[in-house]
Amino acid sequence: MTAPPFAGSIPELLGPWLTRQRWYAAKSAELTGLRRIGGLRLADPPAPVGVEVHVVRAETASGDATTYQVPLTYRSSSDPALTHALVGVFTHPGLGERWVYDGTHDPAFVDALLRLLAGGHAVAVDRADAPDAEGPREDGGHGGAVGVMQRSSLPAPGPARVLSGEQSNTSIIIGPDGPDPMIIKLFRVLHAGPNPDVVVQTRLAAAGCDRVPRPVGWIEGSWADPVSGSLVEGHLAYACEFLPDGDDAWRVACRAVERNESFTAEAHDLGVATAQVHTALASAMPTVPADPSVLERIADGLAARARWAVGQVPALAPFASAALAEVDEVRALHDLPDLQQIHGDYHLGQVLHSPARGWVLLDFEGEPLRPLAERLAPDLALRDVAGMLRSFDYASRHATVALPAGSPRAVAARVWSAEARHSFLLGYAEGGGRAGDEASDAESTLLRALEIDKAMYEVVYETLNRPSWVGIPLTALRRFTTRS
């Protein structure tokens, strides 16, 4: 037990714990308000372990507000196996002392989640109408959930573990050593509307594309809109096959850099796979011609993002004029491919290599700081290409960022990145994409503008999350904005 028992509300219990979680978005701002706007009960109070899902709205001193999904379990005594997942302890007026745990680490929640995916049901919790609810007392809040299945039955349950290292969600691997393993991604930050991760992967799978994991199912939920008070709907979780033999592309690339081994063959194949996914997406989802009005809108968006980035990080000010000049060139382009659905946050960490399947793409949620509605809008396929090219730079330079530019390791890292870049673009063109040596001048101009846009975003991200890495995108910006 890390705190004395208390009788209070869900927000009072969650506040201090919430701000310590990796997926908590407002790391640099003080939490000033937390209220519950929805909830589900996945197990009735008489059960040995109470299981609830809470939807809470967090407000910060900077004026930002974010909606989070927080599953909790309630036990009548402490569980040593769950010490790392303890949220707090409180006194329930009817049930006495209750130990509250982060549900994603508790087998009771995982079992309830699997039953919900298999066609079970959840009970909407309204604290005003359910004073005997399992959790601490709370006033207001309502919600509901619907499970939607892609299979007639789920794989047999097996041992589960939480995937470590995720920044914005929590993924639970079920039966990794069994015959039919799967992974359930619980979306921590909730948005009204369809989640691209669910929509895009299911569309690709339905189109016969094997470059994404096969879907198992998903859970939709509803909660109170914090402004209007009316119910809104969105995805709560997504389940798909787990590839136990998959090797994370970031780790594969970093190992190659550390050993000074070529990555050209792998980068080439990754380029082919990327083009194949883009081709499948262009067939399975809407496209939009890249006419002058569309390009004008894209350029306006790039300009706005550049100004936003400079406003967030004043160190970007010296690059602003060059970045905006690149944007102006985009306005005059023509004969570009149609806009289409893309990955939206494409980098080496979003790809696995399976000996049986080759490269498999993951996590189609899109860029975390972009509004959800924008992430399902047709976009430039070259935005994904720019993201992967930036990722090669990261893989090559993250271990040498503190070294002088002329050191042998730094020089070797730059060569590695340039070779991976060239091979990826060749593979992308061979797979049917338009980039690299086969690209037109217009596409090369657009790709440069998108790489600058991505690097400016990276500077903002690193400043907020990993200041020691900010030199990587800053160095790239100097290279991109200096014409020889």
C-alpha positions in Angstrom: 0.0 0.0 0.0 1.4 3.4 -1.1 -1.2 5.7 0.4 -3.6 5.7 3.3 -7.2 4.6 2.5 -9.6 7.4 1.8 -13.3 7.8 0.7 -13.5 10.0 -2.3 -14.1 10.3 -6.0 -12.5 8.7 -9.0 -10.7 11.9 -9.9 -9.3 12.3 -6.4 -8.0 8.8 -6.6 -6.7 9.0 -10.2 -5.1 12.4 -10.3 -1.6 11.8 -8.8 -1.4 8.4 -10.6 -2.5 9.6 -14.0 0.2 12.3 -14.4 2.9 9.6 -13.9 1.8 7.4 -16.8 3.7 7.2 -20.0 0.5 7.8 -22.0 -0.4 11.0 -20.1 -0.2 13.6 -22.8 0.3 16.9 -20.9 3.6 16.1 -19.2 4.8 19.7 -19.1 1.6 21.3 -17.8 0.0 21.1 -14.3 -3.2 19.1 -13.9 -5.8 21.4 -12.7 -9.0 19.5 -13.1 -10.1 15.8 -13.6 -13.7 14.7 -14.0 -15.4 11.5 -15.0 -17.6 11.7 -18.1 -18.4 8.1 -18.8 -17.9 4.6 -17.6 -18.6 0.8 -18.0 -18.8 -2.0 -15.5 -17.5 -5.2 -16.9 -18.1 -7.3 -13.8 -20.8 -6.9 -11.2 -19.9 -5.8 -7.6 -20.7 -9.3 -6.1 -17.9 -10.7 -8.2 -14.6 -11.4 -6.4 -13.0 -8.6 -8.4 -14.8 -5.5 -9.5 -13.9 -4.4 -13.0 -14.8 -1.0 -14.4 -13.7 1.3 -17.3 -13.7 5.0 -16.6 -13.6 7.8 -19.1 -12.2 10.9 -17.6 -11.5 14.4 -18.8 -8.2 16.0 -17.7 -7.7 19.8 -17.8 -4.4 21.5 -17.4 -3.1 25.0 -16.4 -2.3 25.7 -20.0 -6.0 25.3 -20.9 -5.7 22.0 -22.8 -8.2 19.2 -22.1 -7.8 15.5 -23.0 -10.2 12.5 -22.6 -8.6 9.3 -21.2 -9.7 5.7 -20.9 -8.8 4.2 -17.5 -9.8 0.6 -16.7 -9.6 -0.2 -13.0 -10.0 -3.3 -10.9 -11.0 -3.4 -7.2 -9.9 -6.1 -4.8 -10.7 -6.6 -1.1 -7.0 -7.2 -0.3 -3.7 -6.3 -1.8 -2.3 -8.6 -4.5 1.5 -8.8 -4.4 1.7 -9.7 -8.1 0.0 -6.3 -8.9 2.0 -4.1 -6.7 3.5 -2.3 -9.7 0.0 -1.5 -11.0 -1.5 -0.1 -7.7 -3.4 3.1 -8.2 -4.5 3.6 -4.6 -6.6 2.3 -1.7 -9.9 3.7 -0.6 -12.7 2.8 1.9 -16.0 1.9 0.2 -19.0 2.7 2.3 -20.5 -0.8 1.9 -17.6 -3.0 0.9 -14.8 -1.7 3.2 -11.2 -1.3 2.1 -10.6 -1.7 -1.6 -7.3 -1.9 -3.4 -7.5 -0.3 -6.9 -5.3 -1.4 -9.7 -4.6 -0.4 -13.3 -6.8 -3.0 -15.0 -4.5 -3.6 -18.0 -2.2 -5.5 -15.7 -4.9 -7.5 -13.9 -6.0 -10.9 -15.2 -9.5 -10.1 -14.1 -9.8 -7.2 -16.4 -8.1 -9.0 -19.3 -10.6 -11.9 -18.9 -13.6 -9.4 -18.8 -12.2 -7.7 -21.9 -11.9 -10.9 -23.8 -15.5 -11.8 -22.9 -16.6 -8.4 -24.1 -14.8 -9.0 -27.4 -16.4 -12.4 -27.7 -19.9 -10.9 -27.7 -20.4 -10.1 -24.0 -21.9 -7.0 -22.6 -21.0 -4.1 -20.3 -23.2 -2.1 -18.0 -23.1 1.7 -18.3 -22.3 3.2 -15.0 -24.0 6.5 -13.9 -22.9 7.3 -10.4 -26.0 9.3 -9.7 -28.1 6.2 -10.4 -25.7 3.6 -9.0 -24.6 4.7 -5.5 -23.5 1.1 -4.7 -21.1 1.0 -7.7 -17.8 -0.8 -7.1 -15.6 2.3 -7.4 -15.3 5.4 -5.2 -18.4 7.7 -5.2 -18.8 10.0 -8.1 -21.5 12.3 -9.3 -22.6 12.1 -13.0 -21.2 10.3 -16.0 -22.7 7.7 -18.3 -21.6 5.5 -21.2 -22.1 2.3 -23.1 -20.2 -0.1 -25.2 -20.7 -2.4 -28.2 -18.3 -5.2 -29.2 -18.0 -5.9 -32.9 -16.3 -9.2 -34.0 -14.5 -10.1 -37.1 -14.4 -13.8 -36.2 -17.1 -16.2 -35.0 -15.0 -17.0 -31.9 -11.9 -15.7 -30.1 -8.7 -17.7 -29.7 -8.6 -19.7 -26.4 -7.4 -17.4 -23.6 -3.8 -17.7 -22.6 -1.2 -16.0 -20.5 -1.2 -12.2 -21.0 1.4 -9.5 -20.6 1.4 -5.7 -21.1 3.7 -4.5 -23.9 6.2 -2.0 -22.4 7.5 1.1 -23.9 4.3 2.5 -25.6 3.8 6.2 -25.4 0.1 6.8 -26.1 -1.7 3.4 -25.7 -1.5 0.2 -23.7 -1.3 -3.1 -25.6 -1.9 -6.5 -24.0 -0.5 -9.6 -25.6 -2.7 -12.7 -25.2 -1.2 -16.2 -25.4 2.1 -15.2 -27.1 3.3 -18.8 -27.1 0.0 -20.4 -28.1 -1.3 -21.4 -31.5 -3.3 -18.3 -32.2 -1.8 -15.3 -30.3 -3.3 -11.9 -30.4 -2.7 -8.4 -29.2 -5.4 -6.0 -27.8 -4.6 -2.3 -28.0 -6.4 -0.2 -25.5 -6.7 3.4 -26.7 -5.8 5.6 -23.7 -6.5 9.0 -25.3 -10.1 8.9 -26.6 -11.6 10.9 -29.5 -15.1 10.9 -30.8 -15.4 9.2 -34.2 -13.8 6.2 -35.8 -10.2 5.5 -34.9 -7.9 5.2 -38.0 -6.1 2.3 -36.5 -9.3 0.2 -36.6 -10.7 1.5 -39.9 -7.5 1.4 -42.0 -6.3 -2.0 -40.9 -9.6 -3.7 -41.3 -10.0 -2.1 -44.8 -6.6 -3.4 -45.8 -7.2 -6.9 -44.5 -10.6 -7.0 -46.3 -8.8 -6.0 -49.5 -6.4 -9.0 -49.1 -3.3 -7.1 -48.0 -1.1 -9.3 -45.8 1.2 -6.4 -44.9 -0.9 -5.7 -41.8 -1.9 -8.1 -38.9 -5.2 -9.9 -39.4 -8.0 -8.2 -37.4 -9.7 -10.1 -34.6 -12.2 -7.4 -33.4 -12.8 -4.1 -31.7 -14.8 -2.4 -29.0 -16.7 0.8 -29.5 -17.9 3.0 -26.6 -19.8 6.1 -25.8 -19.3 8.9 -23.3 -20.6 12.3 -22.6 -19.2 15.1 -24.7 -17.5 17.5 -22.2 -19.0 20.6 -23.9 -22.5 19.7 -25.0 -23.2 16.8 -22.5 -24.6 14.7 -25.3 -23.3 11.2 -26.0 -20.5 10.7 -28.5 -19.0 7.5 -29.8 -15.5 6.2 -30.6 -13.3 3.2 -30.5 -12.0 1.9 -27.1 -9.9 -1.0 -28.2 -8.7 -3.0 -31.2 -7.6 -6.6 -31.3 -5.5 -8.3 -34.0 -3.2 -11.2 -34.5 0.2 -11.0 -32.7 3.3 -12.0 -34.6 5.6 -13.6 -32.0 8.4 -14.0 -34.5 8.2 -10.4 -35.5 11.3 -8.3 -35.0 10.9 -4.5 -34.5 12.4 -2.6 -37.5 13.9 0.0 -35.2 15.9 -2.6 -33.3 16.9 -4.3 -36.6 18.1 -1.0 -38.0 19.9 0.1 -34.8 21.7 -3.3 -34.6 22.9 -2.8 -38.1 24.2 0.7 -37.3 26.0 -0.5 -34.2 27.7 -3.3 -36.1 28.4 -1.1 -39.1 26.4 -3.5 -41.3 24.6 -2.5 -44.5 20.8 -2.1 -44.3 20.3 -1.6 -48.0 18.5 -4.9 -48.8 16.2 -4.5 -45.8 15.5 -0.8 -46.7 14.8 -1.8 -50.3 12.2 -4.5 -49.3 10.7 -2.0 -46.8 10.2 0.4 -49.7 8.5 -2.2 -51.8 6.2 -3.1 -48.8 5.3 0.5 -48.2 4.4 1.0 -51.9 2.2 -2.1 -51.8 0.3 -0.8 -48.8 -0.2 2.5 -50.4 -1.5 0.9 -53.6 -3.9 -1.2 -51.5 -5.1 1.8 -49.6 -5.7 3.8 -52.8 -7.9 1.0 -54.0 -9.8 0.3 -50.7 -10.4 3.9 -49.5 -11.3 7.2 -51.1 -8.9 9.3 -53.1 -8.8 13.0 -54.0 -7.2 14.5 -57.1 -4.2 16.8 -56.2 -5.7 19.8 -58.0 -4.5 23.4 -57.4 -7.0 24.0 -54.7 -6.0 20.9 -52.8 -2.3 21.8 -53.1 -3.1 25.3 -51.8 -4.8 23.8 -48.8 -1.9 21.5 -48.2 0.6 24.4 -48.5 -1.5 26.4 -46.0 -1.4 23.5 -43.6 2.4 23.1 -43.9 2.8 26.9 -43.3 0.5 26.8 -40.3 2.4 23.8 -38.8 5.7 25.6 -39.4 4.5 28.7 -37.6 3.0 26.5 -34.8 6.4 24.7 -34.4 8.3 28.0 -34.1 5.8 29.2 -31.6 6.4 26.0 -29.5 10.2 26.0 -29.8 11.8 29.5 -30.4 15.0 27.7 -31.5 13.2 26.9 -34.8 12.9 30.6 -35.7 16.1 30.6 -37.8 14.6 28.0 -40.1 11.2 29.6 -40.5 11.8 31.6 -43.6 13.5 28.7 -45.5 10.7 26.4 -44.5 8.0 28.8 -45.7 9.9 29.3 -49.0 9.7 25.6 -49.5 6.0 25.7 -48.8 5.5 28.4 -51.4 7.1 26.1 -54.0 4.5 23.5 -53.2 1.7 25.9 -54.2 3.0 25.9 -57.8 3.3 22.1 -58.3 1.2 20.1 -60.7 0.8 16.5 -62.0 1.1 14.9 -58.6 -0.5 11.6 -57.5 -4.0 11.7 -56.0 -4.3 12.1 -52.3 -5.2 8.9 -50.5 -5.4 7.3 -47.0 -1.9 6.9 -45.6 -0.3 5.6 -42.4 0.2 9.1 -41.1 2.9 8.4 -38.4 5.3 6.2 -40.4 8.7 5.2 -38.9 10.8 2.2 -38.2 9.0 1.6 -34.8 5.7 1.0 -36.7 7.0 -2.0 -38.7 7.8 -5.6 -37.8 9.9 -8.1 -39.8 8.5 -11.6 -39.8 10.5 -14.4 -41.4 7.2 -15.8 -42.8 5.5 -12.5 -43.8 8.3 -10.1 -44.5 7.7 -6.5 -43.4 4.3 -5.9 -41.6 3.0 -2.4 -40.9 1.4 -1.5 -37.5 -0.3 1.3 -35.7 -2.3 3.3 -38.3 -3.6 5.9 -35.8 -1.7 8.7 -37.4 0.3 11.5 -36.0 -0.7 11.9 -32.3 -0.8 15.7 -32.3 -3.1 15.9 -35.4 -6.9 16.1 -34.8 -8.6 12.7 -35.3 -10.8 13.9 -38.1 -7.7 14.9 -40.1 -6.1 11.4 -39.8 -8.7 9.7 -41.9 -8.7 12.4 -44.6 -6.9 11.6 -47.9 -3.3 12.8 -47.7 -0.1 12.7 -49.6 1.5 9.2 -49.8 4.9 11.0 -49.8 4.2 12.1 -46.2 4.8 8.4 -45.2 7.9 8.3 -47.3 9.2 11.4 -45.6 8.5 9.9 -42.2 10.5 6.7 -43.0 13.4 8.7 -44.4 13.5 10.7 -41.2 13.4 7.4 -39.2 16.6 6.2 -41.0 18.3 9.4 -39.9 17.2 8.8 -36.3 18.4 5.1 -36.3 21.8 6.2 -37.6 22.3 9.2 -35.4 20.7 8.5 -32.0 23.8 6.8 -30.7 26.2 9.5 -32.1 24.2 12.7 -31.4 26.8 13.8 -28.8 29.8 13.1 -31.0 31.6 15.6 -33.2 30.4 15.7 -36.8 33.8 14.6 -38.1 34.2 11.6 -35.8 34.5 8.2 -37.6 31.3 6.9 -36.0 29.3 10.0 -36.9 30.6 9.9 -40.5 29.7 6.1 -40.8 26.3 6.9 -39.4 25.6 9.5 -42.1 26.8 7.1 -44.8 24.5 4.3 -43.4 21.5 6.7 -43.5 22.2 7.9 -47.0 22.5 4.3 -48.3 19.3 3.2 -46.5 17.5 6.3 -47.9 18.5 5.5 -51.5 17.6 1.8 -51.3 14.2 2.6 -49.7 13.3 5.0 -52.5 14.4 2.5 -55.1 12.2 -0.2 -53.5 9.3 2.2 -53.2 9.5 3.0 -56.9 9.8 -0.6 -57.8 6.8 -1.4 -55.7 4.7 1.1 -57.7 5.3 4.3 -55.7 6.5 7.6 -57.1 9.7 8.7 -55.4 13.5 8.5 -55.7 15.2 8.5 -59.1 11.9 7.9 -60.8 10.2 10.9 -59.2 9.4 14.1 -61.1 10.9 17.5 -60.0 7.5 18.3 -58.5 7.5 15.1 -56.4 11.1 15.8 -55.2 10.1 19.4 -54.2 7.1 18.0 -52.3 9.1 15.4 -50.6 11.7 18.0 -49.4 8.9 20.2 -48.0 7.4 17.2 -46.2 10.8 16.2 -44.7 11.2 19.8 -43.4 7.7 19.7 -42.0 8.4 16.3 -40.2 11.8 17.6 -38.8 10.2 20.7 -37.4 7.5 18.5 -35.7 10.3 16.3 -34.4 12.0 19.3 -32.8 8.8 20.1 -30.9 8.4 16.5 -29.8 12.0 16.1 -28.7 12.0 19.4 -26.8 8.9 18.2 -24.8 9.9 14.5 -24.4 13.6 13.8 -25.1 15.7 17.0 -25.0 19.0 15.1 -25.5 17.8 14.0 -28.9 16.8 17.4 -30.3 20.1 17.8 -32.1 19.0 15.0 -34.6 16.1 16.9 -36.2 17.9 20.3 -35.8 20.9 19.0 -37.8 18.6 17.7 -40.5 16.8 21.0 -40.7 20.2 22.8 -41.3 20.8 20.3 -44.1 17.3 20.6 -45.7 17.2 24.4 -45.6 20.7 25.0 -47.0 20.8 24.8 -50.7 24.1 24.0 -52.3 
